[in-house]
Amino acid sequence: MRNQDTAWIFVRAFGVYFLVQAFLELFSMGVTSTLLYSLYEIVNSSTTVATVEKAESNILRNWSYFGTYTVQYFVFSVLSFYCLRKGFLIHKLLMYRATANENT
């Protein structure tokens, strides 16, 4: 197996890794949306002010988590698509060898 073929295997392995990360972020988005739904139910059904305030602060925190998971999902999806379909720049970077003029 040549070095070039080995580099393509690494590029594809990066793509698989990014794909798994995208699915994990998608799972996290689902869990967070379920948690948000239950927190909104707590706010609507609760009568004590302390419970409502705690639930509202948790709602704000979970919306920020949901936004972070969404951004990470799109980043990992794009990286996965690039590595699995094209990946020329990463392959070129893996195959780069410094010339004698650049070492001095």
N, C-alpha and C positions, 0 to 999 in steps of 0.2 A: 504494500500500500504506500502510495506516495504521500509526501507532506501536504500536498494540495488537497488530496482526498481526506486526510485526517483533519485538516482545517475546516472543510465543509461539514464533517461530522460534529465538530465542536460548535459551529454556527447553528446547526440544526438542534443540537443539545441545548443551546441557549434558548432557542425558540420553544422547545418543549418545556423548559423551566419557566419561561415567561407565560406560557399558556396555563400551566398549573397555578402560577401566582394569580393570573386573571380569574380563574375559577374560584380560588380561595377568596379573592376580593368580592366576587359576585355572591358567594355564600355569606360573607360578612355583611354585605348590603341587605341580604334577605333577613338575617338575624336582627340587624339594627332596625329595619322597617317593622318587623314584628314587635320589637321592644317599644318602638315609638307608638304603635297602635295601642298597646296595652297601657302605656303612660298616658295617652290622651283619654282612654277610658277611665283611668284613675282620677284625672283632673275633672272629668265631667260628672263622675259619680260621688266624689268625695265632698264632705261638708266641712272638714276642718281646714283651717287656713295653713297650718304647718305642713300638712300632707300635700296640699295643692302647691305650696311654694317649693317643696322638695321635688315634686314631680315636674314642675315647670323648669327648674334648674337642670334636672336630668333630661328633659326634652331638648333644651338648648344644647347641652353637651352631646346628645345623641344625633342631633341634626348636623353638628360639626363633624362627628365621626362618619356619618353617612356621606357627607360631601367629600371627605378625605378618601373614603373607600371608592367613591365614584370616580374621582380623579385618578386614583391608583389603578382602578380597573381599566380605564381607557388607555393609560400609559402602558400597562402590561399587555393589553390587547394589541396595540400598535406595534410594540416591540416584538411580540410573538409573531404577528403577521409578517413583519419585515424579516425576521430571522428564518422563518419557515418557508417563505416564498422567494425572497430575493437574497438579502444578506451580503451583497457584494462588498460594501464598505468594511464590514466586520471581517470578512474573509481576507480582504486586502490588508487590513491591519494585522491579522494573524500571520500573514505570509510576508510581512515587511522584514527586510534585512537591511541593516545599515551598511552603507558603502564605506570604503576606506577614507574618502574625503570628509565624510560626516563625523568620523570617529576622532579626528584630530582637532 
